[in-house]
Amino acid sequence: MPKKHTTESDEVRLKKKIAERVAKPSHPEGDATMRSLRKRLKREQRKRRAVAMRKKHAGGAKQAEAPAPAAG
């Protein structure tokens, strides 16, 4: 059975979880679960940026349009 895909990305979900935990400060800032959530968020952001860079590099350098040769 295939996995169910959600409409929101992991990055968005992690941001929501972090905001939720920050809103209700039940533990000090050094909370292990909070640190884990932040690390996962940073990992997702790194992945997204790496994919964007790969696509950019794979596209190659675009040549500037040369003027049309003059007839005559």
N, CA, C and O atoms as a MOPAC input file, in Angstrom:
PM7 MOZYME 1SCF
protein

 N      0.84000 1    -1.16700 1     0.00000 1
 C      0.00000 1     0.00000 1     0.00000 1
 C      0.89600 1     1.24600 1     0.00000 1
 O      1.78600 1     1.35400 1     0.84400 1
 N      0.68000 1     2.18600 1    -0.92500 1
 C      1.55400 1     3.36500 1    -1.00500 1
 C      1.31600 1     4.33100 1     0.14900 1
 O      0.25700 1     4.34700 1     0.77600 1
 N      2.33600 1     5.12900 1     0.39900 1
 C      2.22000 1     6.12000 1     1.45900 1
 C      1.22700 1     7.19900 1     1.05800 1
 O      1.07300 1     7.51500 1    -0.12100 1
 N      0.55700 1     7.75700 1     2.05500 1
 C     -0.34500 1     8.87900 1     1.79500 1
 C      0.47900 1    10.16000 1     1.82100 1
 O      1.18100 1    10.43500 1     2.79400 1
 N      0.39200 1    10.92700 1     0.76600 1
 C      1.13700 1    12.17200 1     0.69800 1
 C      0.27600 1    13.32300 1     1.20500 1
 O     -0.89700 1    13.43900 1     0.84800 1
 N      0.85900 1    14.15300 1     2.02300 1
 C      0.12300 1    15.29700 1     2.53500 1
 C      0.33600 1    16.48500 1     1.61700 1
 O      1.28300 1    16.51700 1     0.83100 1
 N     -0.54800 1    17.45700 1     1.72300 1
 C     -0.44000 1    18.63200 1     0.86800 1
 C      0.66500 1    19.56500 1     1.33700 1
 O      1.25000 1    20.28200 1     0.52500 1
 N      0.96400 1    19.57000 1     2.63800 1
 C      2.01100 1    20.45600 1     3.12800 1
 C      3.34000 1    19.72600 1     3.22200 1
 O      3.38500 1    18.52500 1     3.49000 1
 N      4.41300 1    20.45300 1     2.99900 1
 C      5.74000 1    19.84800 1     3.01300 1
 C      6.19500 1    19.60300 1     4.45300 1
 O      5.59700 1    20.10300 1     5.40600 1
 N      7.26000 1    18.82800 1     4.58500 1
 C      7.82300 1    18.55800 1     5.90800 1
 C      8.28400 1    19.85700 1     6.55600 1
 O      8.14800 1    20.05300 1     7.76400 1
 N      8.82800 1    20.73400 1     5.73100 1
 C      9.34100 1    22.00400 1     6.24000 1
 C      8.22200 1    22.82600 1     6.89400 1
 O      8.40800 1    23.38400 1     7.97600 1
 N      7.07800 1    22.89400 1     6.24000 1
 C      5.94300 1    23.65000 1     6.77300 1
 C      5.43800 1    23.01100 1     8.05700 1
 O      5.13500 1    23.70600 1     9.02700 1
 N      5.34900 1    21.69700 1     8.06100 1
 C      4.87900 1    20.98500 1     9.25200 1
 C      5.80400 1    21.21900 1    10.43800 1
 O      5.34400 1    21.44200 1    11.55800 1
 N      7.12400 1    21.16700 1    10.18800 1
 C      8.08800 1    21.38400 1    11.26500 1
 C      8.00200 1    22.80700 1    11.80100 1
 O      8.09500 1    23.02300 1    13.00900 1
 N      7.82500 1    23.77200 1    10.91300 1
 C      7.68900 1    25.16600 1    11.35200 1
 C      6.47300 1    25.32500 1    12.25900 1
 O      6.52400 1    26.04600 1    13.25600 1
 N      5.37600 1    24.64500 1    11.90700 1
 C      4.16300 1    24.71100 1    12.72600 1
 C      4.41100 1    24.10800 1    14.10500 1
 O      3.99800 1    24.66800 1    15.12000 1
 N      5.09300 1    22.95700 1    14.13300 1
 C      5.36300 1    22.29300 1    15.41300 1
 C      6.23500 1    23.17100 1    16.30500 1
 O      5.99400 1    23.27800 1    17.50800 1
 N      7.24600 1    23.79700 1    15.71000 1
 C      8.14900 1    24.65300 1    16.47900 1
 C      7.37900 1    25.85000 1    17.02200 1
 O      7.54000 1    26.20800 1    18.18900 1
 N      6.54700 1    26.47200 1    16.19600 1
 C      5.76000 1    27.62100 1    16.63500 1
 C      4.81500 1    27.23300 1    17.77000 1
 O      4.60400 1    28.00400 1    18.70600 1
 N      4.25500 1    26.03800 1    17.67400 1
 C      3.36000 1    25.52500 1    18.70700 1
 C      4.08800 1    25.39800 1    20.04000 1
 O      3.58000 1    25.80800 1    21.08400 1
 N      5.28500 1    24.82200 1    19.98500 1
 C      6.04700 1    24.59300 1    21.21000 1
 C      6.55100 1    25.90300 1    21.81000 1
 O      6.63300 1    26.03600 1    23.03100 1
 N      6.89000 1    26.87400 1    20.95200 1
 C      7.35500 1    28.16200 1    21.44900 1
 C      6.20900 1    28.90700 1    22.13100 1
 O      6.42000 1    29.61500 1    23.11600 1
 N      4.99600 1    28.74100 1    21.60200 1
 C      3.82000 1    29.42700 1    22.14600 1
 C      3.50700 1    28.99400 1    23.57900 1
 O      3.08400 1    29.80800 1    24.39900 1
 N      3.71400 1    27.72400 1    23.87100 1
 C      3.45000 1    27.25000 1    25.23800 1
 C      4.76400 1    26.80500 1    25.89400 1
 O      5.13400 1    25.63400 1    25.80600 1
 N      5.45900 1    27.72200 1    26.54100 1
 C      6.76200 1    27.39400 1    27.13000 1
 C      6.63200 1    26.53800 1    28.39000 1
 O      6.54000 1    27.05600 1    29.50300 1
 N      6.62500 1    25.22700 1    28.19200 1
 C      6.52400 1    24.33200 1    29.34000 1
 C      7.90500 1    23.85400 1    29.78900 1
 O      8.09000 1    23.43500 1    30.93200 1
 N      8.86000 1    23.92300 1    28.87800 1
 C     10.22800 1    23.47700 1    29.18500 1
 C     11.20200 1    24.60900 1    28.88200 1
 O     10.87200 1    25.52700 1    28.13100 1
 N     12.38300 1    24.54900 1    29.45500 1
 C     13.38900 1    25.56600 1    29.12800 1
 C     13.82700 1    25.45500 1    27.66600 1
 O     13.51900 1    24.47100 1    26.99400 1
 N     14.53300 1    26.44800 1    27.18600 1
 C     14.95900 1    26.49800 1    25.78400 1
 C     15.85600 1    25.31200 1    25.41300 1
 O     15.91200 1    24.93300 1    24.24300 1
 N     16.54300 1    24.73400 1    26.36200 1
 C     17.43200 1    23.61600 1    26.09900 1
 C     16.71300 1    22.29000 1    25.96700 1
 O     17.33500 1    21.23400 1    26.08500 1
 N     15.42700 1    22.32800 1    25.72700 1
 C     14.60900 1    21.12700 1    25.60100 1
 C     15.11100 1    20.26600 1    24.43900 1
 O     15.33000 1    20.77400 1    23.33900 1
 N     15.29100 1    18.98900 1    24.67600 1
 C     15.83200 1    18.08400 1    23.66200 1
 C     14.89500 1    17.93300 1    22.46200 1
 O     15.35800 1    17.86900 1    21.32300 1
 N     13.60200 1    17.87700 1    22.70400 1
 C     12.67400 1    17.71500 1    21.58500 1
 C     12.65100 1    18.96600 1    20.71300 1
 O     12.53800 1    18.87700 1    19.49000 1
 N     12.75900 1    20.12800 1    21.34600 1
 C     12.78700 1    21.38500 1    20.59100 1
 C     14.04200 1    21.43600 1    19.72700 1
 O     13.99300 1    21.83200 1    18.56300 1
 N     15.14400 1    21.03800 1    20.30300 1
 C     16.41500 1    21.01800 1    19.55900 1
 C     16.30900 1    20.05900 1    18.36900 1
 O     16.78900 1    20.35600 1    17.27500 1
 N     15.68300 1    18.92400 1    18.59600 1
 C     15.50900 1    17.92700 1    17.54000 1
 C     14.64400 1    18.48000 1    16.40900 1
 O     14.95800 1    18.28800 1    15.23400 1
 N     13.55700 1    19.16300 1    16.76100 1
 C     12.68500 1    19.74700 1    15.73900 1
 C     13.43300 1    20.78300 1    14.91400 1
 O     13.30100 1    20.82600 1    13.69000 1
 N     14.20800 1    21.60800 1    15.58000 1
 C     14.96800 1    22.64800 1    14.86500 1
 C     15.99900 1    22.03000 1    13.93400 1
 O     16.19600 1    22.50600 1    12.81600 1
 N     16.65900 1    20.96900 1    14.39400 1
 C     17.65400 1    20.28800 1    13.55300 1
 C     16.99300 1    19.68800 1    12.31700 1
 O     17.52800 1    19.77300 1    11.21200 1
 N     15.81000 1    19.07300 1    12.51600 1
 C     15.09600 1    18.49700 1    11.37100 1
 C     14.67500 1    19.57000 1    10.38500 1
 O     14.73700 1    19.36500 1     9.17300 1
 N     14.24300 1    20.72400 1    10.90500 1
 C     13.85100 1    21.83400 1    10.03700 1
 C     15.04800 1    22.31800 1     9.22000 1
 O     14.93200 1    22.52700 1     8.01300 1
 N     16.18000 1    22.49300 1     9.86600 1
 C     17.38300 1    22.95000 1     9.15700 1
 C     17.79600 1    21.94600 1     8.08600 1
 O     18.22900 1    22.33500 1     7.00100 1
 N     17.66400 1    20.65500 1     8.38900 1
 C     18.01200 1    19.60900 1     7.41900 1
 C     17.11800 1    19.70600 1     6.18700 1
 O     17.59500 1    19.60800 1     5.05600 1
 N     15.81900 1    19.89700 1     6.41200 1
 C     14.87100 1    20.03600 1     5.29500 1
 C     15.19100 1    21.26400 1     4.45800 1
 O     15.12800 1    21.21200 1     3.23000 1
 N     15.53600 1    22.37400 1     5.11600 1
 C     15.87200 1    23.59300 1     4.38800 1
 C     17.13200 1    23.39900 1     3.55100 1
 O     17.21400 1    23.87800 1     2.42000 1
 N     18.11400 1    22.69400 1     4.11300 1
 C     19.35000 1    22.40700 1     3.36600 1
 C     19.05200 1    21.57600 1     2.13300 1
 O     19.58700 1    21.83200 1     1.05400 1
 N     18.18200 1    20.56500 1     2.29900 1
 C     17.81000 1    19.70700 1     1.16600 1
 C     17.15800 1    20.52400 1     0.06300 1
 O     17.48800 1    20.36400 1    -1.11200 1
 N     16.22600 1    21.40700 1     0.44300 1
 C     15.50900 1    22.22200 1    -0.54000 1
 C     16.47800 1    23.13900 1    -1.29100 1
 O     16.39200 1    23.28100 1    -2.51000 1
 N     17.40000 1    23.75800 1    -0.55000 1
 C     18.37200 1    24.63800 1    -1.20700 1
 C     19.30900 1    23.85400 1    -2.11400 1
 O     19.68300 1    24.33800 1    -3.18300 1
 N     19.69300 1    22.64900 1    -1.70200 1
 C     20.59000 1    21.82500 1    -2.51600 1
 C     19.91700 1    21.42500 1    -3.81800 1
 O     20.55100 1    21.44500 1    -4.87300 1
 N     18.64200 1    21.06300 1    -3.76000 1
 C     17.90300 1    20.69100 1    -4.96800 1
 C     17.80400 1    21.88900 1    -5.90400 1
 O     17.97500 1    21.75000 1    -7.11500 1
 N     17.52800 1    23.06400 1    -5.34600 1
 C     17.41900 1    24.26800 1    -6.16100 1
 C     18.74300 1    24.56700 1    -6.86100 1
 O     18.75900 1    24.93800 1    -8.03500 1
 N     19.84600 1    24.40500 1    -6.14400 1
 C     21.16700 1    24.65300 1    -6.74600 1
 C     21.46900 1    23.63700 1    -7.84000 1
 O     22.01700 1    23.99500 1    -8.88300 1
 N     21.11300 1    22.36400 1    -7.61200 1
 C     21.35100 1    21.34000 1    -8.63500 1
 C     20.58200 1    21.67000 1    -9.90400 1
 O     21.11400 1    21.55300 1   -11.00800 1
 N     19.32700 1    22.08400 1    -9.74400 1
 C     18.51500 1    22.43500 1   -10.91200 1
 C     19.11100 1    23.63000 1   -11.64700 1
 O     19.14900 1    23.66200 1   -12.87700 1
 N     19.57200 1    24.60300 1   -10.88400 1
 C     20.16200 1    25.80300 1   -11.47800 1
 C     21.42100 1    25.44600 1   -12.26700 1
 O     21.61600 1    25.92900 1   -13.38200 1
 N     22.26100 1    24.61200 1   -11.69500 1
 C     23.49800 1    24.21900 1   -12.37000 1
 C     23.22000 1    23.32200 1   -13.57100 1
 O     23.92700 1    23.38800 1   -14.57600 1
 N     22.19800 1    22.49100 1   -13.46600 1
 C     21.86700 1    21.58700 1   -14.56600 1
 C     21.32100 1    22.35900 1   -15.76000 1
 O     21.44800 1    21.91800 1   -16.90200 1
 N     20.71500 1    23.50900 1   -15.49400 1
 C     20.15600 1    24.32200 1   -16.57000 1
 C     21.23700 1    24.91400 1   -17.45600 1
 O     20.98400 1    25.21700 1   -18.62200 1
 N     22.41300 1    25.08100 1   -16.93000 1
 C     23.51200 1    25.64600 1   -17.70300 1
 C     23.41400 1    27.15900 1   -17.78100 1
 O     22.43400 1    27.76200 1   -17.34300 1
 N     24.44600 1    27.75400 1   -18.34400 1
 C     24.48100 1    29.20800 1   -18.47800 1
 C     23.67600 1    29.60900 1   -19.70800 1
 O     23.83900 1    29.02600 1   -20.78000 1
 N     22.82800 1    30.57800 1   -19.55500 1
 C     22.01600 1    31.05500 1   -20.68000 1
 C     22.85800 1    32.05500 1   -21.47800 1
 O     23.46200 1    32.96800 1   -20.91600 1
 N     22.88400 1    31.86200 1   -22.79600 1
 C     23.60500 1    32.78300 1   -23.65800 1
 C     22.75500 1    34.02400 1   -23.88800 1
 O     21.53700 1    33.92600 1   -24.03400 1
 N     23.38900 1    35.18800 1   -23.92200 1
 C     22.66000 1    36.41500 1   -24.22200 1
 C     22.25300 1    36.35200 1   -25.69200 1
 O     23.00200 1    35.85300 1   -26.53200 1
 N     21.06400 1    36.86000 1   -25.99200 1
 C     20.58000 1    36.79500 1   -27.36600 1
 C     21.44400 1    37.66600 1   -28.25900 1
 O     21.65900 1    38.84200 1   -27.96500 1
 N     21.92900 1    37.10700 1   -29.32500 1
 C     22.75300 1    37.85100 1   -30.27800 1
 C     21.83100 1    38.63400 1   -31.19900 1
 O     20.74700 1    38.15500 1   -31.53200 1
 N     22.23300 1    39.81800 1   -31.61400 1
 C     21.38200 1    40.57500 1   -32.53000 1
 C     21.24300 1    39.84500 1   -33.85500 1
 O     22.15800 1    39.15400 1   -34.30400 1
 N     20.07600 1    40.01300 1   -34.47300 1
 C     19.81700 1    39.34400 1   -35.74600 1
 C     20.76800 1    39.91000 1   -36.80900 1
 O     21.01800 1    41.11500 1   -36.83200 1
 N     21.29800 1    39.05200 1   -37.68800 1
 C     22.22000 1    39.54800 1   -38.71100 1
 C     21.49900 1    40.51300 1   -39.66300 1
 O     20.35500 1    40.28800 1   -40.05700 1
 N     22.19000 1    41.56900 1   -40.01000 1
 C     21.59400 1    42.58500 1   -40.88700 1
 C     21.57500 1    42.06700 1   -42.31300 1
 O     22.57300 1    41.54900 1   -42.81400 1
 N     20.42700 1    42.21400 1   -42.96000 1
 C     20.30400 1    41.78400 1   -44.34900 1
 C     20.78400 1    42.90400 1   -45.25300 1
 O     20.38400 1    44.05600 1   -45.08200 1
 N     21.61500 1    42.58600 1   -46.18900 1
 C     21.91800 1    43.66900 1   -47.06800 1
 C     23.18700 1    43.67600 1   -47.67900 1
 O     23.49700 1    44.58800 1   -48.44600 1

